[in-house]
Amino acid sequence: STMGRKFFVGGNWKCNGTTEQVKKIVETLNAVEVPSSDVVEVVVSPPYVFLPLVKSLLRPDFQVAAQNCWVKNGGAFTGEVSLAKMSNSSVLGVVTIAKMSNSSVLGHSERRLLLNESNEFVGDKVAYALSKGLKVIACVGETLEQREAGSTMDVVAEQTKAIADRISDWNNVVIAYEPVWAIGTGKVATPAQAQEVHSELRKWLAAKTSNEVAETMRIIYGGSVNGANCKELAGQPDVDGFLVGGASLKPEFIDIINAAT
Ligand SMILES: O=C(COP(=O)(O)O)NO
């Protein structure tokens, strides 16, 4: 990462954890030495049901994110969790929203592919969450067949455009490039592959939004990041951090946080 962009490390716990496991992970995170929050921004994203517990136990220099949100405020949307409810509960704390200390992971490929969340729907969610004062970790990334067809940048641009068409203030957005073929597979993108897409995406942002947005945007990488491969990836000029799945549930998450450059 360069240009003074603060390193950003997100831990996406996905649909994992029991109360006991969550307490243990938070205990471990609370006890370790990591660079100050001036150097690295750390966000952990537990399943909704653990948001209150994690928010109440987690060290104050780390932030908590939801893994999704609904696109309206409450109402007849069975099974959904509305932002307003989350922000009204002690979980995210309405008062802390003003400090942008809360965020949501949106557009994760598992929701795009398994739950058919369209680019437009993800764009609507990003706009809604931002309008409610949350930070957003917006996920984009191509499938293996799209990469093999040479359409990686087309796909990533299309996904990002659906967001750009709906928002004007990018201040509270972090973009996570997560190639689907690297998620949960152990097949991490090479530093060159990650750098190529991150720099192309940054150029796209410069052309479609502004140089300022492009230069200040944290573009983070996700997909089989671990304690062993994070350093080399972090050394790439346009890799500004990580969105970590599996390894965020293990002590090596600390190594990934410490890879902050
Ligand atoms: O989905 C991911 C990455 O998951 P893994 O680190 O387990 O590949 N981040 O949101």
Ligand as a Chemical Component Dictionary entry (heavy atoms), coordinates in Angstrom:
data_LIG
# 
_chem_comp.id                   LIG 
_chem_comp.type                 NON-POLYMER 
_chem_comp.pdbx_formal_charge   0 
_chem_comp.three_letter_code    LIG 
# 
loop_
_chem_comp_atom.comp_id 
_chem_comp_atom.atom_id 
_chem_comp_atom.alt_atom_id 
_chem_comp_atom.type_symbol 
_chem_comp_atom.charge 
_chem_comp_atom.model_Cartn_x 
_chem_comp_atom.model_Cartn_y 
_chem_comp_atom.model_Cartn_z 
_chem_comp_atom.pdbx_ordinal 
LIG O1 O1 O 0 -14.443 -14.614 1.518 1  
LIG C1 C1 C 0 -13.413 -14.138 1.944 2  
LIG C2 C2 C 0 -12.097 -14.879 1.873 3  
LIG O2 O2 O 0 -12.267 -16.149 2.456 4  
LIG P1 P1 P 0 -10.958 -17.088 2.669 5  
LIG O3 O3 O 0 -9.908  -16.200 3.334 6  
LIG O4 O4 O 0 -11.422 -18.195 3.558 7  
LIG O5 O5 O 0 -10.529 -17.524 1.295 8  
LIG N1 N1 N 0 -13.399 -12.931 2.503 9  
LIG O6 O6 O 0 -14.585 -12.217 2.576 10 
# 
loop_
_chem_comp_bond.comp_id 
_chem_comp_bond.atom_id_1 
_chem_comp_bond.atom_id_2 
_chem_comp_bond.value_order 
_chem_comp_bond.pdbx_ordinal 
LIG O1 C1 DOUB 1 
LIG C1 C2 SING 2 
LIG C1 N1 SING 3 
LIG C2 O2 SING 4 
LIG O2 P1 SING 5 
LIG P1 O3 DOUB 6 
LIG P1 O4 SING 7 
LIG P1 O5 SING 8 
LIG N1 O6 SING 9 
# 
